[in-house]
Amino acid sequence: MALDPKFSFPKRPAPETARPSALARPRPAAALAGTSAAAGDLSALLASRESGTREFAFSGADFERVRKLIHQYAGISLSPVKKDMVYSRLARRLRALGKSSFNDYLDILTPGKGDEWEKFVNSLTTNLTSFFREPHHFPILAEHLRKISGRPIKIWCSAASTGEEPYSIAMTVIETLGAEVNNVSIIASDLDTNVLATARKGVYGMERLERLSAERLRRFFLRGTGSQEGFAAVRPEVKRLVEFRQINLLDNSYAVPSPVDVMFCRNVMIYFDKPTQYKILSRFAPMLQPDGLLFAGHSESFLHAANLFRSQGKTVYVLADNAEKDAGATRIR
């Protein structure tokens, strides 16, 4: 990628003809344009729309089979309203493999193994993210970093998606502790291998950076030039703090050195049912430092796990045992 170390706003690229929905994973238009597979895919979709029928039969039994597979492997609970979404995403795999029915397609899957299983899981995971999403969390993170700066600091971002969240954490670390910080490590994990590949590259279209201040753009990104006009890359000093790994939150153990000082698990628990949430939180608790923080998403609540974690306000949690020992602790406001 051609890069200009002095960041400035390039000419905005032409808008895409179609924007991904909130449930769709962003995919570069160039990856689809001009291919016969894409043309066939589009023709099939148009034909099915015109006829008012689906290209493939998708029975309630097919949907239940998909629900069972993804819940057992990834803990994701697909509600009945997601049936059309599931059809749309998996129909692409049937076309790609030349399968004539969902039953035939599901028969070739081996849970946890093989390239097609990986594509199946990646198709059903949702990756909606942005830089400094839920911004109220980052000043709280900075305050905690200053408090514990005298020791090695471990941070786990357990739903890294395409990288915006862990890189936002890394930027906060640098802003708080300085660019030469050498006692902080960030593990960023996700189940979806496609989004992890994007995250490792650390290259984003300018539209993904619109909400960042000019100061942060100059400090933490390199501007693409020439054929890469309209893109920007995360600077090496930010990337060096982050290590990406594939981790399934349903696994019995996680490849994360513990205890960790900070956990980010935001906007992922909403896809799990309450028993699965509790199971995951019970695995998180022994991994967290006694004074550690767990950050959750704005629509998530762990009241059903009050014996494990206690809210400090603003969807920030501490260990319940520690909260009880320190009854006079100041709540985050």
C-alpha positions in Angstrom: 0.0 0.0 0.0 1.4 3.4 -1.0 1.4 5.6 2.1 1.9 9.2 3.0 3.2 9.6 6.6 1.6 13.1 6.8 -2.1 12.5 7.1 -4.5 14.8 5.3 -8.0 14.3 4.0 -7.9 12.9 0.5 -10.6 13.5 -2.1 -13.6 11.4 -1.0 -14.0 8.3 -3.1 -17.2 7.9 -5.1 -20.0 6.5 -3.0 -20.8 2.8 -3.3 -23.9 2.0 -5.3 -25.2 -0.1 -2.4 -24.4 0.2 1.3 -24.3 -2.9 3.5 -27.2 -3.3 6.0 -26.6 -3.2 9.7 -26.6 -7.0 9.7 -24.3 -7.4 6.7 -20.6 -7.7 6.9 -18.9 -5.0 4.7 -17.4 -6.5 1.6 -15.3 -4.6 -1.0 -17.2 -4.1 -4.2 -14.1 -5.0 -6.2 -14.3 -8.5 -4.8 -17.6 -9.1 -6.6 -17.6 -6.8 -9.6 -17.0 -8.3 -13.1 -17.1 -12.0 -12.0 -19.3 -14.6 -13.6 -20.1 -15.9 -10.1 -21.4 -12.5 -9.1 -23.4 -12.2 -12.3 -25.0 -15.6 -11.7 -25.7 -14.8 -8.1 -27.4 -11.5 -9.1 -29.4 -13.2 -11.8 -30.7 -15.8 -9.4 -31.7 -13.2 -6.9 -33.5 -11.1 -9.5 -35.3 -14.2 -10.8 -36.4 -15.3 -7.4 -37.7 -11.8 -6.6 -39.6 -11.5 -9.9 -41.3 -14.9 -9.4 -42.0 -14.2 -5.7 -40.5 -17.5 -4.8 -37.2 -18.5 -3.3 -34.4 -20.0 -5.4 -34.1 -22.8 -2.9 -36.7 -24.4 -0.6 -36.0 -23.5 3.0 -38.2 -25.4 5.4 -38.7 -24.8 9.1 -36.8 -28.0 9.7 -33.8 -26.6 7.6 -33.9 -23.4 9.7 -34.0 -25.4 13.0 -31.1 -27.5 11.9 -29.1 -24.3 11.2 -30.1 -22.8 14.5 -29.0 -25.9 16.4 -25.6 -26.1 14.6 -24.7 -22.5 15.2 -26.0 -22.5 18.8 -24.1 -25.6 19.8 -20.8 -24.4 18.2 -20.9 -20.6 18.8 -23.7 -20.1 21.3 -25.5 -17.8 18.9 -29.3 -17.8 19.4 -31.1 -17.2 16.1 -34.7 -16.0 16.7 -37.4 -16.9 14.2 -37.3 -13.4 12.7 -33.8 -14.1 11.4 -35.0 -16.9 9.1 -34.8 -14.6 6.0 -31.4 -13.4 6.9 -30.1 -17.0 7.4 -31.6 -18.0 4.0 -30.0 -15.0 2.2 -26.5 -15.6 3.6 -26.4 -19.4 3.2 -28.0 -19.4 -0.2 -24.7 -17.9 -1.5 -22.9 -21.0 -0.2 -25.4 -23.3 -2.0 -24.8 -21.4 -5.3 -21.1 -21.4 -4.8 -21.0 -25.2 -4.3 -23.7 -26.1 -6.8 -26.0 -27.5 -4.1 -29.7 -27.9 -4.9 -31.1 -27.9 -1.4 -30.3 -26.8 2.1 -30.5 -30.4 3.3 -27.7 -31.4 0.9 -25.6 -28.4 2.0 -26.0 -29.0 5.7 -25.1 -32.7 5.2 -21.6 -31.8 4.1 -20.8 -29.8 7.2 -18.6 -31.2 9.9 -19.0 -29.0 13.0 -15.7 -27.4 14.0 -13.8 -28.8 11.0 -13.1 -27.9 7.4 -13.1 -24.9 5.2 -16.8 -25.0 4.5 -17.7 -25.1 8.2 -15.6 -22.0 8.6 -17.5 -20.3 5.8 -20.8 -21.4 7.3 -19.9 -19.8 10.7 -18.5 -16.7 9.0 -21.8 -16.3 7.1 -23.9 -16.2 10.2 -21.8 -14.0 12.4 -22.7 -10.3 12.6 -19.9 -7.7 12.6 -21.1 -4.2 13.2 -18.4 -1.9 14.7 -16.7 1.5 14.4 -13.8 3.4 15.9 -14.4 4.6 19.5 -17.9 3.1 19.4 -19.7 3.9 22.8 -17.1 6.7 23.5 -18.0 7.0 27.2 -16.0 3.9 27.9 -12.6 5.2 26.7 -12.1 7.9 29.4 -12.9 5.3 32.0 -10.4 3.0 30.4 -7.8 5.8 30.4 -8.4 6.5 34.1 -8.0 2.8 35.0 -4.8 2.6 32.9 -3.3 5.5 34.9 -4.2 3.8 38.1 -2.5 0.5 37.3 0.4 1.9 35.1 3.1 0.6 37.4 2.6 -3.0 36.5 2.4 -5.0 33.2 -1.1 -4.5 31.8 -3.1 -7.1 29.9 -6.2 -6.3 27.9 -8.6 -8.7 26.2 -11.0 -7.5 23.5 -13.1 -10.6 23.0 -15.2 -9.4 20.0 -12.6 -7.7 17.7 -14.6 -7.8 14.5 -12.7 -5.9 11.8 -10.3 -4.3 14.3 -11.8 -0.9 15.0 -12.4 -1.7 18.7 -9.0 -3.1 19.6 -7.2 -0.3 17.7 -9.3 2.2 19.5 -8.1 0.6 22.8 -4.5 0.8 21.6 -4.9 4.5 20.7 -6.3 5.1 24.1 -3.3 3.3 25.6 -0.9 5.5 23.7 -2.8 8.7 24.5 -2.7 7.8 28.2 0.7 6.2 28.7 2.7 7.5 25.8 3.9 6.2 22.4 6.8 4.3 24.0 4.7 2.3 26.3 6.1 -1.2 26.6 4.2 -2.8 29.4 0.8 -3.2 27.7 -0.4 -6.1 25.6 -3.8 -6.4 23.9 -5.3 -9.7 22.8 -8.0 -9.1 20.2 -10.1 -12.2 19.3 -13.1 -13.1 17.2 -14.8 -16.3 16.0 -15.0 -15.0 12.4 -11.7 -15.6 10.5 -12.7 -13.2 7.6 -13.0 -10.2 9.9 -9.8 -11.1 11.7 -7.9 -11.1 8.4 -9.3 -7.5 7.8 -8.3 -6.5 11.3 -4.7 -7.7 10.9 -4.3 -5.6 7.8 -5.5 -2.5 9.6 -6.5 -0.7 6.4 -9.8 1.2 6.2 -11.8 3.3 3.8 -11.9 7.0 4.7 -15.7 6.7 5.3 -14.8 4.4 8.3 -12.7 7.2 9.8 -15.1 10.1 9.5 -15.9 10.4 13.2 -12.2 10.6 14.3 -10.7 13.9 15.1 -8.1 15.4 12.8 -5.6 15.0 15.6 -6.2 11.3 15.9 -6.1 10.9 12.1 -2.7 12.5 11.9 -1.3 10.7 15.0 -2.5 7.2 14.3 -3.0 6.7 10.6 -1.0 6.8 7.3 -2.8 8.1 4.3 -3.0 6.0 1.2 -1.8 7.6 -2.1 -2.1 6.7 -5.8 -4.1 3.6 -6.3 -4.8 3.6 -2.5 -6.3 7.0 -2.5 -9.3 7.0 -0.1 -7.8 4.5 2.3 -5.7 4.8 5.4 -3.6 2.3 7.4 -3.2 2.1 11.1 0.4 3.2 12.1 2.9 0.5 13.2 3.2 1.9 16.7 -0.6 1.2 17.2 -0.6 -2.2 15.5 2.4 -3.5 17.6 0.2 -3.4 20.8 -2.4 -5.7 19.3 -2.3 -9.5 18.7 -5.2 -11.0 16.9 -6.4 -14.6 17.6 -9.4 -16.7 16.7 -11.3 -17.6 19.9 -14.7 -19.2 20.4 -16.3 -17.9 23.6 -18.0 -21.3 24.0 -14.6 -23.1 24.4 -13.8 -24.5 27.8 -10.7 -22.3 28.0 -9.4 -19.3 26.2 -5.9 -18.7 24.7 -5.5 -15.5 26.7 -2.8 -15.1 29.3 -4.5 -14.3 32.6 -5.2 -12.6 34.9 -6.2 -9.7 32.6 -6.7 -6.1 33.8 -9.4 -5.1 31.4 -12.0 -7.1 29.3 -14.0 -5.7 26.5 -17.0 -7.9 25.6 -19.3 -5.4 24.0 -22.4 -6.1 21.9 -21.8 -9.8 21.6 -23.7 -11.2 24.6 -27.0 -10.0 23.0 -26.6 -12.9 20.5 -26.5 -15.4 23.3 -29.4 -16.7 25.5 -29.1 -16.1 29.3 -27.8 -19.6 30.2 -25.0 -19.2 27.6 -24.2 -15.7 28.8 -23.9 -16.9 32.4 -21.6 -19.8 31.3 -19.3 -17.3 29.5 -19.3 -14.8 32.4 -18.4 -17.7 34.8 -15.3 -18.3 32.7 -14.5 -14.6 32.5 -14.6 -14.1 36.3 -11.5 -16.1 37.3 -9.5 -14.5 34.4 -10.0 -10.9 35.7 -7.7 -9.1 38.1 -9.3 -8.4 41.5 -9.4 -4.7 40.5 -10.1 -5.4 36.8 -12.9 -3.9 34.7 -15.3 -5.6 32.3 -16.9 -3.4 29.6 -20.2 -4.5 28.1 -22.4 -3.1 25.3 -25.0 -0.4 25.9 -27.9 -2.8 25.5 -26.4 -5.5 27.6 -27.1 -6.2 31.3 -25.5 -8.8 33.6 -28.0 -8.7 36.4 -28.6 -12.4 36.0 -24.9 -12.9 36.9 -24.9 -10.6 40.0 -23.0 -13.2 41.9 -20.2 -12.9 39.4 -20.1 -9.2 38.3 -21.5 -6.0 39.8 -22.3 -2.9 37.7 -20.3 0.3 38.4 -22.5 2.3 36.0 -22.2 3.0 32.3 -22.1 -0.7 31.4 -18.8 -1.2 33.3 -18.6 -4.1 35.7 -16.2 -5.3 38.4 -16.0 -8.7 40.1 -18.8 -9.2 42.6 -16.5 -10.5 45.3 -14.3 -7.4 45.0 -17.3 -5.1 45.0 -18.5 -6.6 48.3 -15.1 -6.2 49.9 -14.9 -2.6 48.8 -18.5 -1.5 49.6 -17.4 2.1 49.6 -16.0 2.1 46.1 -17.0 5.1 44.0 -19.4 4.3 41.2 -18.5 5.4 37.7 -20.6 8.3 36.6 
